[in-house]
Amino acid sequence: MRKKLLATVVGTAAVLAASSMTSAQELNFDEYRQMLRDGNPAELFEMEGEELWVTARGPKNATLEQCDLGLGPGVVEGAAAQMPRYFADTDKVQDLESRLMTCMETLQGIDSKEIIDGRFRQGERGKVAAIVAYVTGQSHGHKINVDLSDPKVKDMYDLGEKAFFYRTGAMDFSCASCHSQDGLRIRATGLPNITTPEGAAEGWGSWPAYRVSNSQFWTMQHRLWDCFRQQRTAEPIFGSDVTIALSVYMAGKGNGGEAVWPGVKR
C-alpha cells in the first residue's frame, strides 16, 4: 500500500513538474517571438524592393510602376491583401509572385523562365522576393480580402483544399499533418491550424517573412516549396497551379484576418 502511495505521489510530482516546465517554456517562447518582432530585418528587403519597383531594368529598360496588381496600374497599397485573384489579361488566378512575373515579362521584357528555373535568393528570383517584401509591406495591417465569389478563384480554393489534405511522399504527410490541430509547434515555431479562419489568417498573414535562423527572407512560394521538401515529395515548380491553389485556400480561409506582412520567424 505504501509503495502504491509513494508511486502515486512521485507520478503526480512528475506531472506537475512537466506542466510547470511547459508553462515556463511557453512564456519564454512568447517573449522570444516578441523580441523578434521588435526589430524585423525584412525592412531592408522592403527598401530594396521599393528601389527595384522604380528602377528601369530588363530588355525594355522599363520600371514596374505600371504593374497592375488588381487595383489599377501602379497601385500598391492594399493590393497584396486582395491576392491571389483572377486577372483577365492572363485568364489566370495569380498570387503575388506569379503576377510580378507577368509584369516583369510584359513591362520589362524579363523572361519568366529566368525566375521559374532560378534559385531562391539569387538572380531575378531573389529580386522578386525583395519586390514581394515591398508590396506586402504596403498591405501591413489590412484585412485579408480574397474574392471567393469569383468562380475561378473558388475553383482554385477547392483545388487548394484538396491539395492541403492530400497525403504524399516517403513520409505519407500532407499539409494537414502539421497544420490541422491547435497548439502544435516545432521548437519555437508555432504551427497554426490552417483549417480554422483564425489559424489560416495567422499562417497566411505572416508570410512572407524574414527567418532569423538562416538570415534569409522567404516568400510564400519559398515557404510552400520547403513544406513539400519536408514532406519528402516532389518539389513544386515556382508559381505552379498547386502552389497558387494552396495560397488561395489559406488566404480565402483567413478572410477578415489581419495581415502583418512582412513577418519575422525563428
C-alpha positions in Angstrom: 0.0 0.0 0.0 2.8 2.4 1.0 4.6 1.6 -2.3 1.5 2.4 -4.3 1.0 5.6 -2.4 4.7 6.6 -3.0 4.4 5.8 -6.7 1.3 7.9 -7.0 3.0 10.9 -5.2 6.1 10.6 -7.4 4.0 10.3 -10.5 1.9 13.3 -9.6 5.0 15.4 -8.8 6.5 14.5 -12.2 3.3 15.6 -14.0 3.2 18.9 -12.1 6.9 19.5 -12.8 6.4 18.8 -16.5 3.4 21.1 -16.6 5.3 23.8 -14.8 8.2 23.4 -17.3 5.8 23.6 -20.2 4.3 26.8 -18.9 7.7 28.3 -18.4 8.9 27.3 -21.9 5.7 28.7 -23.4 6.3 32.0 -21.6 9.9 32.1 -22.9 8.8 31.4 -26.4 6.2 34.2 -26.3 9.0 36.6 -25.1 11.3 35.3 -27.8 8.7 35.9 -30.5 8.0 39.4 -29.3 11.8 40.2 -29.3 11.9 39.1 -32.9 9.0 41.4 -33.8 10.7 44.4 -32.2 13.3 44.6 -34.9 12.5 43.0 -38.2 15.3 42.9 -40.8 12.7 42.4 -43.5 12.7 46.2 -43.7 16.0 46.0 -45.6 14.3 43.8 -48.2 11.4 46.2 -48.4 13.8 49.1 -49.2 15.5 47.0 -51.9 12.1 46.1 -53.4 10.9 49.7 -53.4 14.0 50.7 -55.3 13.6 47.8 -57.8 9.9 48.9 -58.3 11.0 52.3 -59.7 14.2 51.2 -61.4 14.2 50.8 -65.2 15.5 47.3 -66.0 15.4 44.5 -68.5 15.5 44.5 -72.3 12.7 47.1 -72.4 14.5 49.4 -69.9 11.2 50.0 -68.0 10.1 50.2 -64.4 7.3 48.3 -62.7 5.4 51.5 -61.9 2.6 50.5 -64.4 2.3 46.9 -63.0 -1.4 46.2 -62.3 -1.7 44.1 -59.1 -5.5 44.2 -59.3 -6.3 47.7 -58.1 -5.1 49.5 -61.2 -1.7 50.2 -62.8 0.8 51.2 -60.2 -1.5 50.9 -57.2 0.4 49.0 -54.5 -1.3 49.9 -51.2 -3.7 47.2 -50.1 -3.1 45.1 -53.3 -1.5 42.1 -51.6 -4.3 41.8 -49.1 -6.7 41.0 -52.1 -4.5 38.4 -53.7 -4.4 35.8 -55.1 -7.1 37.0 -57.5 -8.3 36.4 -61.1 -6.7 38.5 -63.8 -8.5 38.8 -67.1 -5.3 39.7 -69.1 -3.8 36.3 -68.3 -7.1 34.5 -67.8 -5.5 33.0 -64.6 -5.7 33.2 -60.9 -2.4 34.5 -59.8 -0.6 35.0 -56.5 1.7 38.0 -56.0 4.9 36.2 -57.2 3.3 34.9 -60.4 1.7 38.3 -61.1 5.0 40.0 -60.7 6.5 37.6 -63.2 3.8 38.7 -65.7 4.6 42.4 -65.1 8.3 41.8 -65.3 7.9 40.0 -68.6 5.4 42.3 -70.3 6.7 45.6 -69.0 10.5 45.0 -68.7 11.0 42.1 -71.1 12.5 39.8 -68.3 11.7 36.2 -69.3 9.7 34.4 -66.6 11.8 31.3 -67.3 14.7 33.1 -65.5 12.6 33.2 -62.4 10.9 29.8 -62.7 14.2 28.0 -63.4 16.2 30.1 -61.0 17.2 29.6 -57.4 15.8 31.2 -54.2 17.7 34.3 -53.1 19.6 34.6 -56.3 19.2 36.4 -59.6 15.8 37.5 -60.8 14.1 35.2 -58.3 15.9 37.0 -55.5 14.8 40.3 -56.9 11.2 39.1 -57.0 11.5 38.3 -53.3 12.6 41.8 -52.5 9.7 43.3 -54.5 7.3 41.0 -52.6 8.7 42.4 -49.4 7.9 45.9 -50.6 4.4 45.2 -52.0 3.3 43.2 -49.0 4.6 45.8 -46.7 2.1 48.2 -48.3 -0.7 45.9 -47.0 0.5 45.7 -43.4 -2.5 46.0 -41.1 -5.0 45.5 -43.9 -7.7 42.8 -43.7 -7.3 39.8 -45.9 -9.9 40.0 -48.5 -9.8 37.4 -51.3 -12.8 37.4 -53.6 -14.2 33.8 -53.3 -17.3 34.9 -55.2 -15.3 34.8 -58.4 -15.9 31.3 -59.8 -12.3 30.8 -61.0 -11.0 31.8 -57.6 -13.4 29.4 -55.9 -12.2 26.6 -58.2 -8.7 27.3 -57.1 -9.8 27.4 -53.5 -11.4 23.9 -53.9 -8.2 22.6 -55.5 -6.1 24.1 -52.7 -8.3 22.4 -50.1 -7.8 19.0 -51.8 -4.0 19.6 -52.0 -3.9 20.6 -48.3 -5.3 17.2 -47.2 -3.5 15.1 -49.9 -1.0 12.7 -48.4 2.1 12.1 -50.4 5.9 11.4 -50.2 8.0 9.0 -48.3 6.6 10.2 -45.0 3.0 10.0 -46.2 2.5 13.6 -45.0 0.0 16.2 -46.0 -0.1 19.9 -45.2 -2.8 18.9 -42.6 -0.3 16.6 -40.8 1.3 19.7 -39.3 -1.5 22.4 -39.7 -4.8 20.9 -38.7 -4.6 20.9 -34.9 -4.4 23.7 -32.3 -1.4 24.2 -30.1 1.3 22.5 -32.1 4.8 23.8 -32.7 8.3 22.8 -33.8 10.8 24.2 -31.3 9.9 27.9 -31.0 7.9 27.9 -34.2 4.1 27.7 -33.8 2.1 25.7 -36.3 -1.1 27.5 -37.0 -4.3 25.4 -37.5 -5.0 26.4 -41.1 -8.4 24.6 -41.1 -9.7 27.4 -38.9 -10.2 31.0 -40.0 -8.0 32.3 -37.2 -5.2 29.8 -37.9 -5.4 30.4 -41.7 -5.1 34.2 -41.1 -2.2 33.7 -38.8 -0.4 31.4 -41.3 -1.2 33.3 -44.5 -1.0 36.8 -42.9 2.6 36.4 -41.5 4.3 35.2 -44.7 6.5 36.4 -46.5 8.9 36.6 -43.6 12.5 37.1 -42.5 13.9 33.9 -41.0 16.3 34.7 -38.2 17.7 31.1 -38.1 19.2 31.4 -41.6 19.2 35.2 -42.1 17.0 34.9 -45.2 13.8 36.4 -46.5 11.3 33.9 -47.6 8.3 34.5 -49.8 5.2 32.3 -49.6 6.3 30.4 -52.7 9.6 29.6 -50.9 7.7 28.6 -47.8 5.4 26.2 -49.7 8.4 24.8 -51.6 10.1 23.9 -48.3 6.9 22.3 -47.0 6.9 20.0 -50.0 10.6 19.3 -49.4 9.9 18.4 -45.8 7.1 16.0 -46.9 9.9 14.2 -48.9 7.9 14.6 -52.1 8.4 16.2 -55.5 9.2 19.9 -55.1 6.7 22.2 -56.9 7.6 24.4 -59.8 7.8 28.0 -58.8 4.5 29.7 -59.5 2.7 26.4 -60.4 -1.0 25.9 -60.0 -0.7 23.8 -56.9 1.2 26.5 -55.0 -1.3 29.2 -56.1 -4.2 26.9 -55.2 -2.8 26.3 -51.7 -2.3 30.1 -51.3 -6.0 30.7 -52.3 -7.1 28.1 -49.8 -5.1 29.7 -47.0 -6.0 33.3 -47.9 -9.6 32.5 -48.5 -10.0 30.6 -45.3 -8.3 33.5 -43.5 -10.5 36.2 -45.0 -11.1 39.0 -42.5 -7.9 38.4 -40.5 -5.2 41.0 -40.3 -2.1 40.8 -42.5 1.1 41.6 -40.6 3.4 41.5 -43.6 6.3 41.1 -43.8 6.6 38.7 -40.8 9.6 37.6 -38.8 10.2 33.9 -37.9 12.7 31.8 -36.0 
